[in-house]
Every structure is written in C-alpha cells, then in structure tokens.
Amino acid sequence: MTKLSVNINKIALIRNARGANYPDLIKVASDCETFGAQGITIHPRPDQRHIKYSDIPELKEIVTTELNIEGYPTDEFLDIVIKNNPDQCTLVPDLPGALTSDNGWDTVTHQIFLKNTVARLQDAGIRVSLFIDPVESRLLAAKETGAERIEFYTGPYAHDFHENKVKAVQPYVKAAEICQQLGLGINAGHDLNLDNLKYFNTEIPFLLEVSIGHALVCDALYYGLKNTIQMYLRELE
C-alpha cells in the first residue's frame, strides 16, 4: 500500500494567522498519526509564513511514523535539516518567495549542485528525494546525483485529469518504469485529491508515498480531520 504523508503547512498557516498556538500544530501532527497518517511532511520557507523553524525540533520529538522536510536547499535550510535529522528530506527548486512548488528540478543543469547537496544530507543519515517532472533525461540525471528517491510533481496530472485522465497519467507511467529500472524510489505530490488520487495510485507502479496537504485540509473542513485521513487512505488501498 502506498503511504500517506500528511503535509501540515496549512495547519500552521491557520495557527500563525492569530499569533497564538491555536490550533496546536504538534497535537495536530500527533493526531494525524493516530488517525492513520503514515508520515508527516513540512515545508518551512524563509519567511516562516506557515511552518516555523522552531516547530521542527518539537515535531521531530513527537512524530513516530516518518518526518519528511521539504525545501529549497539554502545553507540555512540544510543546517536546520541536518540538525534535526528527519527520516527524509525532499529537495524542491522553489526560490524564496515562491507561493507554492510549481515545477521540478532541472537535474541536468543543476546536477553538480544537487550531487553535493545530496551527499551532505546522506552523510547525516538522511534519505533524499528530489522533486521532479516526469522527464527521462532528468530522471537519469537524478540517479547520478545519488538521491534514493524522486517525488513526481503531479500538478500537470491534476490539471488535466478531468479532461483526459488516461493522457494525463501516461508521462508518469513511463517515468515510473524508468525509475524502477534505475532503482529510484517513487514518491508523488501536488494537487492530488480525493478525485484523482485513486486513479494515479492504480496506474503508477511502485509508488511508495504521496504527500498531501492543501486538498486534505480543505476536505477536513467538511468531513473532519480523522474522517478525511481515512478517506484518503481508502483511495490508496
């Protein structure tokens, strides 16, 4: 079964809006695990508009499944990640100020930078995943960086899903086969939701983990957090 990692950035965003610890981010993370989440994902940004750097040690202390920290690998970010030693670090190419992740790494152009960064994280015992588009040349270059996994940027799939889901998923199916041949583990995330998740999971072989935050929190407004996590888990069965 593909694992569900719940991204709690939007929970932190709500908390920060009033300047108090409500909702309690640490309790929500723990509750997500109690409700069935198999991982917790956070994406701290330089402006700390949702996850704050001070949240990370507390989350590291209480997360019992898998802690995944996403972010652009500035020196500050890498220092914080290495200090807190999560199970996985997902490197994304968004520069400071980006609203959200909207493309994967050009692993060909940035291969030396990524190779050095991956090695630095792995030396600390952290598994590394690269946020990436389903492009063969970039997957081949990702393998050369030494990263253990990639995370497919699924925004284009979600955008085209209702128009033609078969066509929308095909680049990812082909890319997943390449990953399997290369020995790269496969994660996925961005705009996956209750409408499109099951089909993606069914069609993509060897999918290990999906990271979902925005859609899951939106659904939780209607269905409740516990019920929503269970609904997403059923889509991954």
C-alpha positions as CSV (number, residue, x, y, z in Angstrom):
1,M,0.0,0.0,0.0
2,T,1.2,3.5,-0.9
3,K,1.9,5.5,2.3
4,L,0.1,8.8,3.0
5,S,2.2,11.6,4.4
6,V,0.1,14.5,5.6
7,N,1.6,17.9,4.9
8,I,0.6,20.2,7.9
9,N,1.7,23.5,6.4
10,K,-1.8,24.8,6.1
11,I,-2.5,23.9,9.8
12,A,0.5,26.1,10.7
13,L,-0.8,28.9,8.4
14,I,-4.1,29.0,10.3
15,R,-2.2,29.0,13.6
16,N,0.0,31.8,12.6
17,A,-2.9,34.0,11.5
18,R,-3.9,34.8,15.0
19,G,-0.4,34.8,16.6
20,A,-1.3,32.1,19.2
21,N,-0.8,28.4,19.4
22,Y,-4.3,27.5,18.1
23,P,-4.7,25.1,16.5
24,D,-1.8,23.3,18.3
25,L,0.4,22.2,15.4
26,I,2.2,19.5,17.5
27,K,-1.1,18.0,18.7
28,V,-2.5,18.0,15.1
29,A,0.6,16.2,13.8
30,S,0.3,13.6,16.6
31,D,-3.5,13.2,15.9
32,C,-2.9,12.8,12.2
33,E,-0.7,9.8,13.0
34,T,-3.4,8.5,15.4
35,F,-5.9,8.8,12.6
36,G,-3.8,6.7,10.3
37,A,-1.3,9.0,8.6
38,Q,1.9,7.1,7.8
39,G,4.1,10.3,7.7
40,I,4.2,14.0,8.4
41,T,5.5,16.4,5.8
42,I,6.5,20.0,6.5
43,H,7.9,22.7,4.1
44,P,9.5,25.5,6.1
45,R,10.0,28.7,4.0
46,P,12.4,31.5,4.7
47,D,9.6,33.9,5.7
48,Q,8.2,31.2,8.0
49,R,4.6,32.0,6.9
50,H,3.4,28.6,8.0
51,I,5.9,26.1,9.5
52,K,8.4,27.9,11.7
53,Y,11.9,26.7,12.2
54,S,11.1,26.5,15.9
55,D,8.4,23.9,15.1
56,I,10.9,21.4,13.7
57,P,12.6,20.1,16.9
58,E,9.2,19.7,18.5
59,L,7.9,17.7,15.6
60,K,11.0,15.6,15.4
61,E,10.4,14.7,19.0
62,I,6.8,13.5,18.7
63,V,6.5,12.1,15.1
64,T,6.6,8.3,15.4
65,T,6.0,7.4,11.7
66,E,8.2,9.3,9.2
67,L,9.1,13.0,9.2
68,N,9.7,14.5,5.8
69,I,11.1,18.0,5.5
70,E,10.8,19.7,2.1
71,G,12.5,22.8,1.0
72,Y,15.0,24.7,-1.2
73,P,18.5,23.8,-0.1
74,T,19.9,27.0,1.1
75,D,22.7,26.7,3.6
76,E,20.3,27.7,6.4
77,F,17.8,25.1,5.4
78,L,20.4,22.4,5.2
79,D,21.8,23.2,8.6
80,I,18.3,23.0,10.1
81,V,17.5,19.7,8.4
82,I,20.8,18.1,9.4
83,K,20.5,19.3,13.0
84,N,17.0,17.8,13.3
85,N,17.7,14.6,11.3
86,P,14.4,13.8,9.7
87,D,13.7,10.4,8.0
88,Q,13.6,12.1,4.6
89,C,14.5,15.4,3.0
90,T,12.7,16.4,-0.2
91,L,14.6,19.0,-2.2
92,V,12.5,21.4,-4.2
93,P,13.6,24.0,-6.6
94,D,11.4,26.9,-5.5
95,L,13.3,30.0,-4.7
96,P,12.5,32.2,-1.6
97,G,9.2,34.0,-2.1
98,A,7.5,31.3,-4.2
99,L,3.8,30.9,-3.4
100,T,4.0,27.1,-3.9
101,S,6.0,24.5,-5.7
102,D,5.2,24.6,-9.4
103,N,7.9,22.6,-11.2
104,G,10.5,20.0,-10.6
105,W,14.3,20.2,-10.7
106,D,16.3,20.6,-13.9
107,T,18.6,17.9,-12.6
108,V,20.8,18.1,-15.8
109,T,21.6,21.8,-15.3
110,H,22.0,21.6,-11.5
111,Q,23.5,18.1,-11.3
112,I,26.7,19.1,-9.5
113,F,24.9,21.3,-7.0
114,L,22.4,18.6,-6.3
115,K,25.1,15.9,-6.0
116,N,26.9,17.9,-3.4
117,T,23.7,18.6,-1.5
118,V,22.6,15.0,-1.6
119,A,25.9,13.8,-0.3
120,R,25.8,16.3,2.6
121,L,22.4,15.1,3.7
122,Q,23.2,11.4,3.2
123,D,26.4,11.9,5.3
124,A,24.0,12.8,8.1
125,G,22.0,9.6,7.6
126,I,19.0,11.3,5.8
127,R,17.2,9.8,2.9
128,V,17.0,12.3,0.0
129,S,14.2,12.7,-2.6
130,L,14.2,15.1,-5.5
131,F,11.0,16.9,-6.6
132,I,11.0,16.3,-10.3
133,D,8.9,16.3,-13.6
134,P,8.4,13.0,-15.4
135,V,11.1,13.7,-18.0
136,E,13.5,10.9,-18.8
137,S,16.7,12.9,-19.1
138,R,16.0,14.5,-15.7
139,L,15.4,11.1,-14.1
140,L,18.6,9.8,-15.5
141,A,20.4,12.8,-14.1
142,A,18.6,12.4,-10.8
143,K,20.1,9.0,-10.5
144,E,23.5,10.5,-11.0
145,T,23.1,12.8,-8.0
146,G,22.9,9.8,-5.7
147,A,19.4,10.5,-4.4
148,E,17.5,7.5,-3.3
149,R,14.0,8.7,-4.4
150,I,12.3,11.2,-6.6
151,E,8.9,12.9,-5.9
152,F,6.9,13.4,-9.0
153,Y,5.4,16.9,-9.4
154,T,1.8,16.0,-10.1
155,G,0.4,19.4,-10.8
156,P,0.0,18.8,-14.6
157,Y,-1.6,15.5,-14.0
158,A,-4.2,17.1,-11.6
159,H,-4.8,20.0,-14.0
160,D,-5.6,17.6,-17.0
161,F,-7.2,14.8,-15.1
162,H,-10.9,15.7,-15.8
163,E,-10.2,16.4,-19.4
164,N,-8.4,13.2,-20.2
165,K,-7.1,11.2,-17.3
166,V,-5.5,8.5,-19.4
167,K,-3.5,11.0,-21.3
168,A,-2.7,12.9,-18.1
169,V,-1.2,10.0,-16.3
170,Q,0.8,8.5,-19.2
171,P,4.0,10.6,-18.7
172,Y,4.1,9.4,-15.1
173,V,3.5,5.7,-16.0
174,K,6.5,5.8,-18.4
175,A,8.6,7.8,-15.9
176,A,7.8,5.3,-13.1
177,E,9.1,2.4,-15.3
178,I,12.3,4.3,-15.9
179,C,12.6,4.9,-12.1
180,Q,12.2,1.2,-11.4
181,Q,14.9,0.4,-13.9
182,L,17.2,2.9,-12.3
183,G,16.4,1.8,-8.8
184,L,14.9,5.1,-7.8
185,G,12.1,5.0,-5.2
186,I,8.9,6.9,-6.2
187,N,7.0,9.5,-4.2
188,A,4.4,11.9,-5.6
189,G,2.7,15.1,-4.6
190,H,1.0,18.4,-5.5
191,D,-2.7,18.8,-6.2
192,L,-3.5,15.2,-5.5
193,N,-7.0,14.9,-4.0
194,L,-10.0,12.6,-3.5
195,D,-11.0,12.9,-7.1
196,N,-7.7,12.0,-8.8
197,L,-5.6,10.1,-6.2
198,K,-7.0,6.6,-6.6
199,Y,-6.5,6.6,-10.4
200,F,-3.0,7.9,-10.1
201,N,-2.2,5.3,-7.4
202,T,-3.7,2.5,-9.5
203,E,-1.8,3.4,-12.7
204,I,1.6,4.2,-11.3
205,P,3.6,1.1,-10.4
206,F,5.9,1.0,-7.5
207,L,4.5,4.2,-5.9
208,L,5.9,4.3,-2.3
209,E,4.4,7.5,-0.8
210,V,2.2,10.5,-1.6
211,S,2.4,13.8,0.3
212,I,-0.9,15.7,0.5
213,G,-1.7,18.9,2.4
214,H,-3.8,21.6,0.9
215,A,-6.5,19.4,-0.5
216,L,-6.7,17.2,2.6
217,V,-7.1,20.2,4.9
218,C,-9.8,21.7,2.6
219,D,-11.6,18.4,2.7
220,A,-11.2,18.3,6.5
221,L,-13.3,21.5,6.7
222,Y,-16.3,19.4,5.5
223,Y,-15.6,15.9,6.7
224,G,-13.4,16.3,9.8
225,L,-9.7,15.5,10.0
226,K,-10.0,12.0,11.2
227,N,-12.6,11.0,8.6
228,T,-10.7,12.8,5.8
229,I,-7.4,10.9,6.5
230,Q,-9.3,7.7,6.5
231,M,-10.9,8.6,3.2
232,Y,-7.5,9.3,1.6
233,L,-6.2,6.0,3.0
234,R,-9.0,4.2,1.3
235,E,-8.1,5.8,-2.0
236,L,-4.6,4.3,-1.6
237,E,-5.7,0.7,-0.8
